[in-house]
Amino acid sequence: MDLTLIIPAKEEEFSLPLVLEEIKGFPAKKLIILSKNDNLTFDAIKKFQAEVIYQTGVGYGNAIREGIEKAQSKYICIFYADGSTDPKYLTQMYKKIESEKKDLIFCSRYEKGAGSADDSFITRIGNFFFTSFGNIFFSLNISDILFTYIIGTKSSFDLMNLTSDNVCLCVEIPIKSKRLNLKYSTLPSFERERLGGKKKVNPFFDGLKILTYMIKNLF
């Protein structure tokens, strides 16, 4: 596969070794993006065959952007270091983007046959709101705007010229995909429970950042 898995990680010394063990036989390059002072995570993954780069900036979105810039493969997939993105969908995503000649495939937790073990009532309601907001005001055709389990061509990601350093990247990608007339579709998937460590998302504060970003980009 001409594919790079972009794996942003922050204090994932418990989960990331389990993730890398699970995908060690998968025929794709693994590119892990760490902050410079995350020594515990770095030490925990030394034995695995994966490239590690250190962020020059800060934030989840920044880690993904720096990974995209570094990748050289035809396709890129954003993969979670906490184990919640099930690798069984990787082959399905790859086959779908190749056979349908799409630019991007968005995994969705809210289609038939999909679901999430890591969702709460608050995050479910929040995702419904932001997805509806995106579909109505940005003319998107998407069912899960906040899930960044996404595969796309390197050229498409480069064309988007992503700028978000934080969680706003999750909505920046579909919004810019629409504005650039990129071809995309969705794939039902199940989000697993994280394998270890603490959840990094704050539903209220991160939700406020996303809402602010979307409102600003309406005009």
C-alpha positions in Angstrom: 0.0 0.0 0.0 1.2 3.5 -0.8 -0.1 4.8 2.5 1.2 6.6 5.6 -0.6 6.4 8.9 -0.3 9.8 10.6 -0.4 9.1 14.4 -0.4 12.2 16.6 0.4 11.2 20.2 0.4 13.1 23.5 1.2 11.2 26.7 0.1 7.9 25.2 2.8 5.7 26.8 0.1 3.1 27.8 -2.0 2.9 24.6 0.4 3.6 21.8 2.6 0.5 22.2 -0.6 -1.6 22.1 -1.7 0.3 18.9 1.6 -0.3 17.2 1.6 -3.9 18.2 -1.8 -4.3 16.6 -0.8 -2.7 13.3 2.8 -3.9 13.1 1.9 -6.2 10.2 -0.2 -3.7 8.3 1.6 -2.7 5.1 1.7 1.1 5.6 4.3 3.5 6.9 3.7 4.6 10.5 4.6 8.2 11.2 4.2 9.2 14.9 4.2 12.9 15.9 5.3 13.7 19.5 6.0 16.8 21.5 9.6 17.2 22.3 9.3 16.6 26.0 7.1 13.4 25.8 9.9 11.1 26.8 7.6 8.5 28.3 5.8 7.8 25.1 9.0 7.8 23.1 10.6 5.3 25.4 7.5 3.1 25.3 7.6 2.7 21.5 11.4 2.3 20.9 11.1 -1.3 19.8 8.6 -0.7 17.0 9.4 0.1 13.4 7.9 3.5 13.1 9.2 6.9 12.2 9.0 9.5 15.0 9.1 13.2 14.4 8.9 16.0 17.0 6.5 18.8 16.7 7.9 22.3 16.0 4.5 23.7 17.1 1.8 22.8 19.7 -1.6 21.1 19.5 -3.5 18.2 18.0 -4.1 19.9 14.7 -0.6 21.1 14.4 0.7 17.5 14.9 -1.5 16.3 12.1 -0.4 19.1 9.8 3.3 18.5 10.4 2.7 14.8 9.8 1.0 15.6 6.5 3.8 17.8 5.5 6.4 15.0 6.2 4.5 12.2 4.5 5.5 11.3 1.0 3.0 8.5 0.1 0.1 8.8 -2.3 -2.4 8.3 0.5 -2.5 9.5 4.1 -4.7 8.3 6.9 -5.2 10.0 10.3 -5.0 7.3 12.9 -5.5 7.6 16.7 -2.8 6.8 19.2 -5.3 5.9 21.9 -6.6 2.7 20.1 -10.1 4.0 19.4 -9.7 3.8 15.6 -10.1 0.2 14.7 -7.4 -0.9 12.1 -9.8 -3.3 10.5 -11.3 -0.4 8.6 -8.0 0.6 7.0 -8.2 -1.9 4.2 -11.8 -1.0 3.6 -10.9 2.7 3.4 -8.0 2.1 1.1 -10.1 -0.1 -1.3 -12.9 2.4 -1.3 -10.8 5.4 -2.1 -9.1 3.5 -4.9 -12.2 1.9 -6.4 -14.4 5.0 -6.2 -11.5 7.4 -7.3 -12.3 9.7 -4.4 -10.1 12.3 -2.8 -11.2 11.6 0.7 -13.1 9.0 2.7 -14.5 10.0 6.1 -15.2 7.3 8.6 -18.6 7.8 10.4 -19.8 6.6 13.8 -23.4 7.6 12.9 -24.4 5.5 10.0 -26.1 2.1 9.8 -23.8 -0.6 11.2 -21.6 2.0 12.9 -21.3 3.2 16.5 -19.0 4.3 19.3 -18.0 2.8 22.7 -16.3 6.1 23.6 -19.2 8.4 23.0 -21.2 10.1 25.8 -24.6 11.8 25.7 -22.9 15.2 25.6 -20.5 14.4 22.8 -23.2 12.7 20.8 -25.5 15.7 21.0 -22.5 18.0 20.2 -21.6 16.0 17.1 -25.2 16.1 15.9 -25.2 19.8 16.3 -21.9 20.5 14.5 -22.7 18.0 11.8 -26.1 19.6 11.1 -24.4 23.0 11.2 -21.9 21.9 8.6 -24.5 20.3 6.4 -26.8 23.2 6.5 -24.5 26.2 6.3 -21.6 24.7 4.4 -23.6 22.4 2.1 -21.7 19.4 3.3 -22.9 15.8 2.9 -21.4 14.2 5.9 -22.7 12.2 8.9 -19.9 12.6 11.5 -18.0 15.9 11.2 -16.0 15.5 14.4 -14.4 12.1 13.7 -11.0 12.5 12.0 -10.5 8.9 11.1 -9.9 10.0 7.5 -8.0 8.7 4.5 -7.2 11.0 1.6 -4.7 11.6 -1.1 -1.6 13.5 -0.1 -2.3 16.0 -2.9 -5.7 16.7 -1.5 -4.4 17.4 1.9 -1.7 19.6 0.5 -4.3 21.5 -1.6 -6.3 22.3 1.5 -3.5 24.2 3.1 -4.7 23.4 6.6 -4.0 26.0 9.3 -5.7 24.8 12.5 -3.4 23.9 15.4 -6.2 22.5 17.6 -9.4 20.4 17.4 -10.8 22.8 14.8 -8.9 20.8 12.2 -11.7 18.2 12.3 -14.1 20.7 10.8 -11.6 22.5 8.7 -10.9 19.4 6.6 -14.6 18.8 5.4 -15.3 22.5 5.0 -12.2 23.0 2.8 -12.9 19.8 0.9 -16.3 21.1 -0.1 -15.0 24.5 -1.1 -12.3 23.0 -3.2 -14.8 20.6 -4.8 -12.9 17.5 -3.7 -14.7 14.2 -4.1 -15.4 12.4 -0.9 -17.7 9.8 0.6 -18.2 8.1 4.0 -17.6 4.7 5.5 -19.5 3.3 8.5 -17.2 2.4 11.4 -17.2 1.6 15.0 -15.1 3.7 17.4 -13.6 1.5 20.2 -12.9 2.5 23.8 -9.5 4.1 24.3 -6.9 1.5 25.4 -5.4 3.6 28.2 -4.5 7.0 29.6 -6.8 10.0 29.9 -9.1 11.5 27.3 -7.7 14.8 26.0 -10.9 16.3 24.7 -12.9 18.8 26.8 -16.4 18.8 25.3 -17.3 22.4 26.4 -14.1 24.3 25.6 -13.2 22.3 22.5 -16.8 22.6 21.3 -16.7 26.4 21.8 -13.5 26.6 19.7 -15.1 24.6 16.9 -18.3 26.7 16.9 -16.2 29.9 16.8 -14.2 28.5 13.9 -17.3 27.5 11.9 -19.0 30.9 12.5 -15.9 32.8 11.4 -15.7 30.7 8.2 -19.3 31.4 7.2 -18.3 34.9 6.1 
